[in-house]
Amino acid sequence: MNIKKILRAVLCFFLVLIFPAQGFAADNYTEYDYVPVLMYHHIVGINVKAGDGTVISESQLEEQIKTLLGAGYKFISLYDLYNLKVNRDWNNKKMNNKEKYVCLTFDDGYESNYEYLYPLLKKYGIKADVSVITSRCYDSYVPNEGENPKMDWSTLNEMAQSGLVQVYNHSLDHEKFNVNHGWEFIQKALKAEDQLNWNLTVKRKIHVFTYPNGFTTPWMQKQLKKYGFDMQLTTESKVVCGTTPLYGVPRITVSSGEDGQQLIKEIKKAAARTFN
Ligand SMILES: [Zn+2]
């Protein structure tokens, strides 16, 4: 045992003595104390092997949904998560939820979400949230070579009207945040929000911004919060716990080829990173 470990042990001992009611055991949490937010992208109708990035197959997605349901998870929307978080004690890391919750989020607005995800949401009566690149939702948008088609406003509205999907802001053109162009980034995020407000027929109860490629800084998060974004999604691989700020919601990337049990293991690893 090195000196650092000894000092940490001594510190822990005294903290337990000082704060006995709260306890100090880092691993003293359950699946009811956090909410994993899963991040997906494109879905395909054929089988996909592990190692193909974030592209997943329709059957893989369904198997994951069934496994999570079987494990007792209840699928909630980001708006539900927002409500769980706003009315709570922000000092308590453990959420102590009534059920085991999980959120599904899909980035980039691929048409495959409509083709494969939407029928599954209806089949299982579960919710998911989609973050779109707003300039690509217009019928006039011409995809780049090799780019998978994106959903247009009428498709997004059809899904939103079902009540199973909410549509949020994934920027105007998917340009990554760059510290040297902070104000420009804000202007574009606000323009994208205007496009969502203008084109979506279902009024959203909260405003969510999903960072392209997860790039952000505390300064940017503070700014977007000030400009009215209630929730901001990142790609930090952790779970949402009681002390997680709504302007920095971490998400777990779901990889190609991963089955439901592997996904549950990934959730548990992300929880360990959050609590330990
Ligand atoms: Zn993206």
Boltz pocket constraint, residues with backbone or C-beta under 6 A from the ligand:
constraints:
  - pocket:
      binder: B
      contacts: [[A, 107], [A, 108], [A, 170], [A, 174], [A, 211], [A, 212], [A, 213]]
      max_distance: 6.0
